[in-house]
Every structure is written in C-alpha cells, then in structure tokens.
Amino acid sequence: MADYSIKRHLLTKRESSRLEQLTVELGPNSLKFNRDLSRREMLEVWNIINALSDRTADSQNHINFAIGDWMVFAESRFGDFRELVREDGLPRPRVMIAYKRQDSERDQWVSKFYTDLRSKYGIDAKIDEFEVDYGQSFSDYMTSEIDRECDALLFIITPASVASVDQEKSGGVHFEMQLANARRIRDSSFRIIGVYREGTDNTSYLRDHRYIDFRDDGLYDIQIHKLALSLWLQRKKPPLRDVSA
C-alpha cells in the first residue's frame, strides 16, 4: 500500500501553507474540502496537485499513485474544471463584460467581441445573455462573478454606459461598477479595464486608468490581440541589453 504520509515532504512551504489557508486536506484517497472554494481557489489547488505530479513523474514511484488518486478526485469534485485551464495547465483568464444595452447593432458588436475572446483567444469571457437563464437572478450572477470569480471586468465605454454609471446611478451597469470597484479595493490583482467603443467621456471610476481603444473598426483585430495578451499576462518588455563600458 502506498505510504501517503511522505506526501508532506513533497509540498513546498508555500504550497503547504496555501493548502492550510484554503482548509484543503490531502487524505489517503481523496481531497477534503472544509469550505466551498471559488474558481480561483480551485485553480490554486489544481496547480499544486499538478506540480506534485510533475515532481513524481517516475511511474515506479509509489507516491505518484497517491497523487493520481488526488487528481482523479479533484476532477470529479470540480466537474467542468478542465475547461478552466489550457492543455498545458495554465489557468484561463476569466472576464466579465459589462455593457449598456441600447440597440441590436451595438449588442451585436458586444456579442462578436465576446465570441472572439472565447473562440480565438481561449479567454473565459462572460456576458449575462449566456450566464443568466430564464428565472435566474441577474443580481446573483453579477455579485458572484464580480465578487469572487472573474479576474477582470471589461467595461464597454459608450456615452450611454458612462451616463448610467455616473449620472443616472441606476441599473445593472452601475451595480456592476460598484461591485467591481469594491473588489478592486480589496484585491490588487483584480482589474477594471475600460474598452472604448464610442464617444470621448469616461466614467469617474476609470479616468486615471489606461484603457484600450476599439473605436476604429479597422484596428479591431490588432486591439483585441493586444487585449488578449494583457489578459493572459503575456505582454513583455523588450529585453535589456548589456553594454560594455
């Protein structure tokens, strides 16, 4: 029988500490979750188990069988969790798109933007049309997604959306921005990204933040590629060159 106790020596101090914070226990043949985890927390557990698996790639190593049990249990526990990571195990960025419904032409642009982020760049983009089913609560969806799940809010900037947030101070877009700002205050890794689509005004929440400009349809492909690189955290500086004295 596999000696599961040795697993403790395979965890780094950071991994062990993080599992303890998440109240996740590695049992003899399962993972024990002592509370409900958010998507981001589940990703952390998954990455720790994957790292353990990589360290024990030798098929003759009995510890590998223990880790295999944990991975199988994790898959069954997380359900569609594999959709949240690429084949190489890198977590997919998850973003919520906030926009003001106005007319079919504007809504179709948002739909294309949403579809391209998902189908071309592998980003787990969310819009209410596909996330809130008949009889479900928009407020519950907004609160859960922004408060716990998504990595960024993409705010589609138009005169109507800015007015809804700053002047009317009502409706779903205003509520989303309030939730996002509260999340940003407590979570420095969370971003609210302004996506300029029309006009020149910006909401007071974003006036000193860098935005991405989609007002020129001729530059759409270039701009969405830039945005995708940013969401995947793959924007890179030019390398520094060593210059001899």
WOKA-V223401 format. One record per residue. N is the residue number from 1. OMEGA is omega in radians with two decimals (NA if undefined). Layout:
n=[N:N]
omega=[OMEGA:OMEGA]
This chain:
n=[1:2:3:4:5:6:7:8:9:10:11:12:13:14:15:16:17:18:19:20:21:22:23:24:25:26:27:28:29:30:31:32:33:34:35:36:37:38:39:40:41:42:43:44:45:46:47:48:49:50:51:52:53:54:55:56:57:58:59:60:61:62:63:64:65:66:67:68:69:70:71:72:73:74:75:76:77:78:79:80:81:82:83:84:85:86:87:88:89:90:91:92:93:94:95:96:97:98:99:100:101:102:103:104:105:106:107:108:109:110:111:112:113:114:115:116:117:118:119:120:121:122:123:124:125:126:127:128:129:130:131:132:133:134:135:136:137:138:139:140:141:142:143:144:145:146:147:148:149:150:151:152:153:154:155:156:157:158:159:160:161:162:163:164:165:166:167:168:169:170:171:172:173:174:175:176:177:178:179:180:181:182:183:184:185:186:187:188:189:190:191:192:193:194:195:196:197:198:199:200:201:202:203:204:205:206:207:208:209:210:211:212:213:214:215:216:217:218:219:220:221:222:223:224:225:226:227:228:229:230:231:232:233:234:235:236:237:238:239:240:241:242:243:244:245]
omega=[-3.09:3.11:-3.06:-3.06:-3.10:3.13:-3.10:-3.12:-3.12:3.13:2.99:3.12:-3.14:-3.14:-3.13:3.14:-3.10:3.09:3.11:3.11:-3.13:-3.10:3.08:-3.14:3.07:-3.11:-3.10:-3.14:3.14:2.99:3.11:3.13:-3.09:3.02:3.09:-3.14:3.02:3.11:-3.11:3.11:3.09:3.10:3.12:3.12:-3.13:-3.12:3.10:3.13:3.09:3.12:3.08:3.13:3.13:-3.13:-3.07:-3.06:3.14:-3.09:3.13:-3.11:-3.05:3.12:-3.13:3.14:3.09:-3.14:3.07:3.09:-3.13:-3.12:3.11:3.14:3.14:-3.14:-3.13:-3.11:-3.04:3.11:-3.11:-3.04:-3.09:3.08:-3.09:-3.12:3.04:3.13:3.13:3.08:-3.13:-3.12:3.08:3.01:3.10:-3.07:3.05:-3.14:3.11:-3.12:3.12:3.09:-3.13:-3.13:-3.03:-3.12:3.14:3.13:3.12:3.09:3.11:3.14:3.11:3.11:3.11:-3.11:-3.13:3.10:-3.11:-2.96:-3.11:-3.01:3.04:-3.14:-3.09:-3.12:-3.10:2.91:-3.01:-3.10:-3.09:-3.08:-3.12:-3.12:-3.14:-3.14:3.13:-3.03:3.04:-3.11:3.12:3.12:-3.13:-3.08:-3.12:-3.06:-3.06:-3.05:-3.02:-2.82:-2.96:3.13:-3.11:3.00:3.06:-3.08:-3.13:-3.04:2.99:3.08:-3.11:-3.12:3.10:3.12:-3.14:-3.11:-2.96:-3.05:-3.12:-3.14:3.14:3.07:-3.05:-3.10:3.10:3.13:3.12:-3.12:3.08:3.12:-3.10:3.14:3.08:3.11:-3.13:-3.13:-3.08:-3.07:-3.04:-3.14:-3.13:-3.12:2.90:-3.05:3.08:3.11:-3.10:3.08:-3.13:3.00:-3.11:3.14:3.06:3.12:-3.12:3.13:-2.98:-2.99:3.14:-3.13:3.12:-3.14:3.02:-2.93:3.08:-3.10:3.11:-3.10:3.12:-3.13:-3.05:-3.07:3.13:-3.06:-3.12:3.05:3.09:3.14:-3.14:3.10:3.13:-3.12:3.08:-3.11:-3.10:3.01:-3.04:3.03:2.98:-3.10:3.03:3.12:3.05:-3.13:3.13:3.13:NA]
